[in-house]
Amino acid sequence: MDINWYYTEGELTLKVDGDEHKFLLEDLIAGSSAYKERRKKVLVVFLFSLFLIGSMQFLGGGMPSDQSAYFYIGYITTPIIFSGIIALLSYLYFRFSKKKINKLESIAKDFFST
């Protein structure tokens, strides 16, 4: 398989095995901004869930006293781990729901999968 590309006047041209595909720069920028929006949403979900789980843990039982250092490490990291799992699930949801597979992405997947 042979792949060549070049850029002229706001258009990216991709040649794969003799087939020529043209993409507008505006479409590629829109795909990049969708990534940034998704990243921002996942960060908000992480911070909100961290605040919610941490406050429920602290307000539900208070801060324990006279425990070992390992207990406090676990006490603090447990909300972070659960928030990370929730953020990962939200990332997967945002990434695969309502996703338009654009032509450039499908060509790249086809090229690199073989």
C-alpha positions as CSV (number, residue, x, y, z in Angstrom):
1,M,0.0,0.0,0.0
2,D,1.2,3.5,-0.8
3,I,0.0,6.7,0.8
4,N,0.9,10.2,-0.2
5,W,-0.5,13.5,0.9
6,Y,-0.1,17.2,0.0
7,Y,-1.7,20.5,1.1
8,T,-2.7,23.3,-1.3
9,E,-5.0,26.3,-0.8
10,G,-6.9,25.1,2.2
11,E,-7.3,21.5,1.0
12,L,-5.5,18.4,2.2
13,T,-5.2,15.8,-0.6
14,L,-4.6,12.2,0.3
15,K,-3.6,9.6,-2.2
16,V,-4.0,6.0,-1.2
17,D,-3.2,3.3,-3.8
18,G,-4.1,5.7,-6.7
19,D,-7.4,6.9,-5.1
20,E,-7.4,10.6,-4.4
21,H,-9.4,12.0,-1.5
22,K,-9.7,15.7,-0.7
23,F,-10.5,17.2,2.7
24,L,-11.1,20.8,3.6
25,L,-9.0,22.4,6.3
26,E,-12.2,23.7,8.1
27,D,-13.4,20.1,8.5
28,L,-10.1,19.0,10.1
29,I,-10.2,21.9,12.5
30,A,-13.8,21.1,13.5
31,G,-12.6,17.6,14.3
32,S,-9.9,19.0,16.5
33,S,-12.2,21.3,18.3
34,A,-14.6,18.4,19.1
35,Y,-11.7,16.7,20.8
36,K,-11.1,19.7,23.0
37,E,-14.8,20.0,23.9
38,R,-14.8,16.3,24.8
39,R,-11.7,16.7,27.0
40,K,-13.3,19.7,28.8
41,K,-16.5,17.7,29.5
42,V,-14.6,14.8,30.9
43,L,-12.6,17.1,33.2
44,V,-15.8,18.7,34.5
45,V,-17.3,15.2,35.1
46,F,-14.1,14.2,37.0
47,L,-14.0,17.3,39.2
48,F,-17.8,17.1,39.9
49,S,-17.7,13.4,40.8
50,L,-14.6,14.0,43.0
51,F,-16.3,16.8,44.8
52,L,-19.5,14.8,45.3
53,I,-17.8,11.5,46.4
54,G,-15.3,13.3,48.6
55,S,-18.0,15.4,50.3
56,M,-20.2,12.3,50.8
57,Q,-17.3,10.5,52.4
58,F,-16.3,13.3,54.6
59,L,-19.8,14.4,55.6
60,G,-21.0,10.8,56.1
61,G,-18.3,9.7,58.5
62,G,-16.1,12.7,59.2
63,M,-12.3,12.5,59.3
64,P,-11.2,9.5,61.3
65,S,-8.5,9.9,63.9
66,D,-5.7,7.7,65.3
67,Q,-5.2,5.6,62.2
68,S,-2.1,4.6,60.3
69,A,-0.7,6.5,57.4
70,Y,-1.8,3.8,55.0
71,F,-5.4,4.3,56.1
72,Y,-5.2,8.0,55.3
73,I,-3.6,7.3,51.9
74,G,-6.5,5.0,51.1
75,Y,-9.1,7.4,52.6
76,I,-7.9,10.2,50.2
77,T,-7.2,8.1,47.1
78,T,-10.5,6.2,47.1
79,P,-12.6,9.2,45.8
80,I,-9.9,9.9,43.3
81,I,-10.0,6.4,41.9
82,F,-13.8,6.3,41.8
83,S,-13.9,9.7,40.1
84,G,-11.3,8.5,37.6
85,I,-13.5,5.5,36.7
86,I,-16.6,7.7,36.3
87,A,-14.5,10.1,34.1
88,L,-13.3,7.1,32.0
89,L,-16.8,5.9,31.4
90,S,-17.9,9.4,30.5
91,Y,-15.0,9.7,28.1
92,L,-16.0,6.5,26.4
93,Y,-19.6,7.6,26.2
94,F,-18.7,11.0,24.7
95,R,-16.3,9.5,22.3
96,F,-18.5,6.8,20.8
97,S,-21.9,8.4,21.0
98,K,-23.1,10.5,18.1
99,K,-19.7,10.0,16.5
100,K,-19.5,10.8,12.8
101,I,-16.6,8.8,11.4
102,N,-15.2,11.2,8.9
103,K,-13.7,10.0,5.7
104,L,-10.1,10.8,6.6
105,E,-10.3,8.8,9.8
106,S,-11.8,5.8,8.0
107,I,-9.1,5.9,5.3
108,A,-6.4,6.1,7.9
109,K,-7.9,3.1,9.8
110,D,-8.1,1.1,6.6
111,F,-4.6,1.9,5.7
112,F,-3.0,1.1,9.0
113,S,-5.1,-2.0,9.8
114,T,-3.7,-3.9,6.8
